[in-house]
Amino acid sequence: MRLLAKRDLGSSVTVDDGRTRVLISIGPLRFTATRGEAIQLAAAIVAAVDALAAEPQGLA
C-alpha cells in the first residue's frame, strides 16, 4: 500500500470497543466506518482487485 509515494505502509482493520464501528488504519491515517460503510468499501476494493486480475499486466 502507498500513501503520498511512501511504500510498504502497514494497515489494519479492527472493531471498536463498543462494537459499533469498524476501525481502519493505513499508515498514520485512521478511519472509522459504520457496518454499511465498511461493506461498501470492501465491495469497492474487491471490484478493483477483480478489475486488476482482468488486466493482462495486473499490478501486484
MOPAC internal coordinates of N, CA, C and O (Angstrom, degrees):
PM7 1SCF
backbone

  N    0.0000 0     0.00 0     0.00 0    0    0    0
  C    1.4314 1     0.00 0     0.00 0    1    0    0
  C    1.5189 1   108.65 1     0.00 0    2    1    0
  O    1.2310 1   120.31 1   -32.69 1    3    2    1
  N    1.3378 1   117.01 1   147.31 1    3    2    1
  C    1.4669 1   121.79 1   179.77 1    5    3    2
  C    1.5172 1   110.74 1  -128.48 1    6    5    3
  O    1.2310 1   120.87 1   -31.86 1    7    6    5
  N    1.2983 1   115.94 1   148.14 1    7    6    5
  C    1.4535 1   123.69 1   171.89 1    9    7    6
  C    1.5135 1   107.21 1  -140.83 1   10    9    7
  O    1.2310 1   120.34 1   -57.37 1   11   10    9
  N    1.3185 1   116.95 1   122.63 1   11   10    9
  C    1.4628 1   121.07 1   179.75 1   13   11   10
  C    1.5291 1   111.83 1    50.88 1   14   13   11
  O    1.2310 1   121.12 1  -133.04 1   15   14   13
  N    1.3123 1   115.46 1    46.96 1   15   14   13
  C    1.4604 1   123.86 1   178.15 1   17   15   14
  C    1.5269 1   113.72 1    65.12 1   18   17   15
  O    1.2310 1   119.61 1  -163.90 1   19   18   17
  N    1.3089 1   118.35 1    16.10 1   19   18   17
  C    1.4633 1   121.01 1   174.80 1   21   19   18
  C    1.5233 1   108.20 1   -96.51 1   22   21   19
  O    1.2310 1   121.10 1   -51.01 1   23   22   21
  N    1.3142 1   115.49 1   128.99 1   23   22   21
  C    1.4605 1   121.24 1  -177.47 1   25   23   22
  C    1.5273 1   112.33 1   -91.63 1   26   25   23
  O    1.2310 1   122.43 1   -16.47 1   27   26   25
  N    1.3138 1   112.94 1   163.53 1   27   26   25
  C    1.4659 1   122.07 1   170.90 1   29   27   26
  C    1.5286 1   113.92 1    55.58 1   30   29   27
  O    1.2310 1   120.85 1  -134.95 1   31   30   29
  N    1.3110 1   115.98 1    45.05 1   31   30   29
  C    1.4587 1   119.51 1   175.66 1   33   31   30
  C    1.5217 1   109.28 1   -77.23 1   34   33   31
  O    1.2310 1   120.98 1   -40.09 1   35   34   33
  N    1.2930 1   115.73 1   139.91 1   35   34   33
  C    1.4481 1   119.69 1   174.93 1   37   35   34
  C    1.5226 1   110.18 1   -75.04 1   38   37   35
  O    1.2310 1   121.06 1   -26.59 1   39   38   37
  N    1.3036 1   115.57 1   153.41 1   39   38   37
  C    1.4596 1   119.97 1   176.35 1   41   39   38
  C    1.5217 1   108.98 1  -145.01 1   42   41   39
  O    1.2310 1   121.31 1   -26.05 1   43   42   41
  N    1.3299 1   115.10 1   153.95 1   43   42   41
  C    1.4579 1   119.75 1   177.03 1   45   43   42
  C    1.5178 1   109.12 1  -154.11 1   46   45   43
  O    1.2310 1   121.58 1   -22.51 1   47   46   45
  N    1.3177 1   114.59 1   157.49 1   47   46   45
  C    1.4619 1   121.63 1   176.35 1   49   47   46
  C    1.5204 1   106.97 1  -135.52 1   50   49   47
  O    1.2310 1   120.78 1   -54.57 1   51   50   49
  N    1.3331 1   116.11 1   125.43 1   51   50   49
  C    1.4598 1   121.57 1   179.60 1   53   51   50
  C    1.5286 1   108.58 1  -138.60 1   54   53   51
  O    1.2310 1   121.01 1     2.00 1   55   54   53
  N    1.3147 1   115.68 1  -178.00 1   55   54   53
  C    1.4624 1   122.45 1   176.94 1   57   55   54
  C    1.5229 1   107.96 1  -113.51 1   58   57   55
  O    1.2310 1   120.25 1   -39.78 1   59   58   57
  N    1.3382 1   117.14 1   140.22 1   59   58   57
  C    1.4618 1   119.43 1   179.87 1   61   59   58
  C    1.5190 1   110.94 1   -67.89 1   62   61   59
  O    1.2310 1   120.84 1   -14.96 1   63   62   61
  N    1.3154 1   116.01 1   165.04 1   63   62   61
  C    1.4682 1   121.16 1  -176.33 1   65   63   62
  C    1.5223 1   112.74 1   -60.70 1   66   65   63
  O    1.2310 1   120.48 1   147.55 1   67   66   65
  N    1.3215 1   116.69 1   -32.45 1   67   66   65
  C    1.4609 1   119.92 1   179.68 1   69   67   66
  C    1.5088 1   113.78 1   -81.64 1   70   69   67
  O    1.2310 1   120.63 1   178.56 1   71   70   69
  N    1.3301 1   116.40 1    -1.44 1   71   70   69
  C    1.4656 1   122.71 1   179.50 1   73   71   70
  C    1.5298 1   112.48 1    59.34 1   74   73   71
  O    1.2310 1   120.39 1  -146.69 1   75   74   73
  N    1.3388 1   116.85 1    33.31 1   75   74   73
  C    1.4592 1   120.33 1  -179.51 1   77   75   74
  C    1.5189 1   113.18 1  -114.46 1   78   77   75
  O    1.2310 1   119.98 1   163.68 1   79   78   77
  N    1.3276 1   117.65 1   -16.32 1   79   78   77
  C    1.4581 1   121.58 1  -176.63 1   81   79   78
  C    1.5230 1   110.85 1  -138.32 1   82   81   79
  O    1.2310 1   121.51 1   -28.22 1   83   82   81
  N    1.3209 1   114.71 1   151.78 1   83   82   81
  C    1.4582 1   121.93 1   171.90 1   85   83   82
  C    1.5204 1   106.40 1   -93.19 1   86   85   83
  O    1.2310 1   120.17 1   -47.65 1   87   86   85
  N    1.3196 1   117.28 1   132.35 1   87   86   85
  C    1.4616 1   122.53 1   179.16 1   89   87   86
  C    1.5196 1   108.56 1  -104.26 1   90   89   87
  O    1.2310 1   120.68 1   -56.39 1   91   90   89
  N    1.3281 1   116.31 1   123.61 1   91   90   89
  C    1.4552 1   122.47 1  -177.88 1   93   91   90
  C    1.5253 1   107.85 1  -117.63 1   94   93   91
  O    1.2310 1   120.46 1   -56.71 1   95   94   93
  N    1.3208 1   116.72 1   123.29 1   95   94   93
  C    1.4653 1   122.19 1   178.90 1   97   95   94
  C    1.5166 1   108.48 1  -117.88 1   98   97   95
  O    1.2310 1   121.07 1   -49.83 1   99   98   97
  N    1.3300 1   115.57 1   130.17 1   99   98   97
  C    1.4626 1   122.08 1   175.86 1  101   99   98
  C    1.5183 1   106.08 1  -134.71 1  102  101   99
  O    1.2310 1   120.95 1   -71.67 1  103  102  101
  N    1.3410 1   115.79 1   108.33 1  103  102  101
  C    1.4561 1   119.06 1  -175.84 1  105  103  102
  C    1.5231 1   109.32 1    55.41 1  106  105  103
  O    1.2310 1   120.01 1    51.62 1  107  106  105
  N    1.3338 1   117.58 1  -128.38 1  107  106  105
  C    1.4616 1   120.61 1  -178.60 1  109  107  106
  C    1.5361 1   113.72 1   -82.69 1  110  109  107
  O    1.2310 1   120.22 1   174.21 1  111  110  109
  N    1.3177 1   117.19 1    -5.79 1  111  110  109
  C    1.4673 1   120.98 1  -176.13 1  113  111  110
  C    1.5177 1   111.47 1   -90.81 1  114  113  111
  O    1.2310 1   120.82 1   -37.07 1  115  114  113
  N    1.3267 1   116.04 1   142.93 1  115  114  113
  C    1.4598 1   122.47 1   178.38 1  117  115  114
  C    1.5236 1   108.14 1  -128.62 1  118  117  115
  O    1.2310 1   120.65 1   -46.87 1  119  118  117
  N    1.3272 1   116.36 1   133.13 1  119  118  117
  C    1.4543 1   122.33 1   179.03 1  121  119  118
  C    1.5148 1   108.60 1  -127.62 1  122  121  119
  O    1.2310 1   120.55 1   -29.32 1  123  122  121
  N    1.3249 1   116.55 1   150.68 1  123  122  121
  C    1.4580 1   120.69 1   169.64 1  125  123  122
  C    1.5191 1   107.01 1  -121.17 1  126  125  123
  O    1.2310 1   120.82 1   -30.36 1  127  126  125
  N    1.3146 1   116.03 1   149.64 1  127  126  125
  C    1.4543 1   121.15 1  -179.13 1  129  127  126
  C    1.5170 1   109.61 1  -144.62 1  130  129  127
  O    1.2310 1   121.22 1   -32.78 1  131  130  129
  N    1.3197 1   115.28 1   147.22 1  131  130  129
  C    1.4600 1   119.20 1   171.46 1  133  131  130
  C    1.5178 1   108.02 1   -71.58 1  134  133  131
  O    1.2310 1   120.46 1    -8.54 1  135  134  133
  N    1.2962 1   116.72 1   171.46 1  135  134  133
  C    1.4731 1   120.54 1   177.62 1  137  135  134
  C    1.5248 1   109.60 1   -57.71 1  138  137  135
  O    1.2310 1   119.93 1   133.36 1  139  138  137
  N    1.3043 1   117.73 1   -46.64 1  139  138  137
  C    1.4616 1   121.45 1  -178.97 1  141  139  138
  C    1.5158 1   112.78 1   -63.44 1  142  141  139
  O    1.2310 1   120.47 1   137.99 1  143  142  141
  N    1.3277 1   116.70 1   -42.01 1  143  142  141
  C    1.4635 1   120.53 1   177.94 1  145  143  142
  C    1.5241 1   111.18 1   -63.45 1  146  145  143
  O    1.2310 1   120.81 1   139.22 1  147  146  145
  N    1.3235 1   116.06 1   -40.78 1  147  146  145
  C    1.4654 1   120.28 1   179.86 1  149  147  146
  C    1.5289 1   110.79 1   -65.57 1  150  149  147
  O    1.2310 1   120.38 1   141.07 1  151  150  149
  N    1.3161 1   116.87 1   -38.93 1  151  150  149
  C    1.4708 1   120.55 1   177.78 1  153  151  150
  C    1.5230 1   110.30 1   -65.14 1  154  153  151
  O    1.2310 1   120.16 1   137.41 1  155  154  153
  N    1.3397 1   117.30 1   -42.59 1  155  154  153
  C    1.4673 1   120.63 1   177.92 1  157  155  154
  C    1.5268 1   110.96 1   -61.91 1  158  157  155
  O    1.2310 1   120.35 1   136.47 1  159  158  157
  N    1.3284 1   116.93 1   -43.53 1  159  158  157
  C    1.4644 1   120.89 1   179.00 1  161  159  158
  C    1.5254 1   110.71 1   -63.58 1  162  161  159
  O    1.2310 1   120.56 1   135.36 1  163  162  161
  N    1.3262 1   116.54 1   -44.64 1  163  162  161
  C    1.4685 1   120.21 1   179.25 1  165  163  162
  C    1.5227 1   111.01 1   -60.99 1  166  165  163
  O    1.2310 1   120.11 1   138.55 1  167  166  165
  N    1.3257 1   117.39 1   -41.45 1  167  166  165
  C    1.4664 1   120.99 1   179.20 1  169  167  166
  C    1.5282 1   110.90 1   -64.61 1  170  169  167
  O    1.2310 1   120.46 1   140.27 1  171  170  169
  N    1.3356 1   116.73 1   -39.73 1  171  170  169
  C    1.4591 1   120.61 1   178.71 1  173  171  170
  C    1.5312 1   111.13 1   -66.00 1  174  173  171
  O    1.2310 1   120.37 1   140.95 1  175  174  173
  N    1.3272 1   116.90 1   -39.05 1  175  174  173
  C    1.4645 1   120.83 1   178.04 1  177  175  174
  C    1.5256 1   110.19 1   -65.42 1  178  177  175
  O    1.2310 1   120.23 1   135.22 1  179  178  177
  N    1.3258 1   117.16 1   -44.78 1  179  178  177
  C    1.4654 1   120.67 1   178.89 1  181  179  178
  C    1.5279 1   110.32 1   -61.40 1  182  181  179
  O    1.2310 1   119.78 1   137.84 1  183  182  181
  N    1.3230 1   118.02 1   -42.16 1  183  182  181
  C    1.4687 1   121.13 1   179.23 1  185  183  182
  C    1.5249 1   110.76 1   -62.87 1  186  185  183
  O    1.2310 1   120.15 1   139.44 1  187  186  185
  N    1.3222 1   117.31 1   -40.56 1  187  186  185
  C    1.4667 1   120.53 1   178.90 1  189  187  186
  C    1.5245 1   110.83 1   -66.61 1  190  189  187
  O    1.2310 1   120.03 1   138.30 1  191  190  189
  N    1.3182 1   117.54 1   -41.70 1  191  190  189
  C    1.4648 1   121.07 1   178.43 1  193  191  190
  C    1.5247 1   109.92 1   -64.47 1  194  193  191
  O    1.2310 1   120.10 1   138.61 1  195  194  193
  N    1.3217 1   117.41 1   -41.39 1  195  194  193
  C    1.4625 1   120.52 1   176.94 1  197  195  194
  C    1.5198 1   110.93 1   -62.23 1  198  197  195
  O    1.2310 1   119.85 1   141.07 1  199  198  197
  N    1.3266 1   117.89 1   -38.93 1  199  198  197
  C    1.4625 1   121.57 1   178.07 1  201  199  198
  C    1.5241 1   110.28 1   -64.81 1  202  201  199
  O    1.2310 1   120.14 1   140.75 1  203  202  201
  N    1.3303 1   117.35 1   -39.25 1  203  202  201
  C    1.4736 1   120.11 1   176.32 1  205  203  202
  C    1.5214 1   110.82 1   -62.42 1  206  205  203
  O    1.2310 1   120.72 1   137.49 1  207  206  205
  N    1.3106 1   116.23 1   -42.51 1  207  206  205
  C    1.4642 1   120.59 1  -178.47 1  209  207  206
  C    1.5192 1   110.63 1   -63.31 1  210  209  207
  O    1.2310 1   120.04 1   151.33 1  211  210  209
  N    1.3319 1   117.54 1   -28.67 1  211  210  209
  C    1.4616 1   121.67 1  -179.96 1  213  211  210
  C    1.5270 1   111.83 1   -78.17 1  214  213  211
  O    1.2310 1   120.00 1   161.26 1  215  214  213
  N    1.3357 1   117.60 1   -18.74 1  215  214  213
  C    1.4576 1   122.23 1   179.80 1  217  215  214
  C    1.5188 1   109.84 1   -79.20 1  218  217  215
  O    1.2310 1   119.66 1   -39.26 1  219  218  217
  N    1.3343 1   118.25 1   140.74 1  219  218  217
  C    1.4615 1   119.76 1   179.47 1  221  219  218
  C    1.5291 1   113.32 1   -62.72 1  222  221  219
  O    1.2310 1   119.49 1   148.79 1  223  222  221
  N    1.3182 1   118.57 1   -31.21 1  223  222  221
  C    1.4709 1   120.89 1  -179.52 1  225  223  222
  C    1.5230 1   109.68 1  -114.97 1  226  225  223
  O    1.2310 1   119.71 1  -130.48 1  227  226  225
  N    1.3381 1   118.16 1    49.52 1  227  226  225
  C    1.4626 1   121.97 1  -178.63 1  229  227  226
  C    1.5088 1   112.78 1   -49.23 1  230  229  227
  O    1.2310 1   120.74 1   -38.54 1  231  230  229
  N    1.3183 1   116.19 1   141.46 1  231  230  229
  C    1.4711 1   121.23 1  -179.41 1  233  231  230
  C    1.5137 1   110.00 1   -76.32 1  234  233  231
  O    1.2310 1   120.46 1   -31.09 1  235  234  233
  N    1.2931 1   116.73 1   148.91 1  235  234  233
  C    1.4695 1   121.76 1   178.45 1  237  235  234
  C    1.5001 1   109.99 1   -97.42 1  238  237  235
  O    1.2310 1   120.10 1   180.00 1  239  238  237

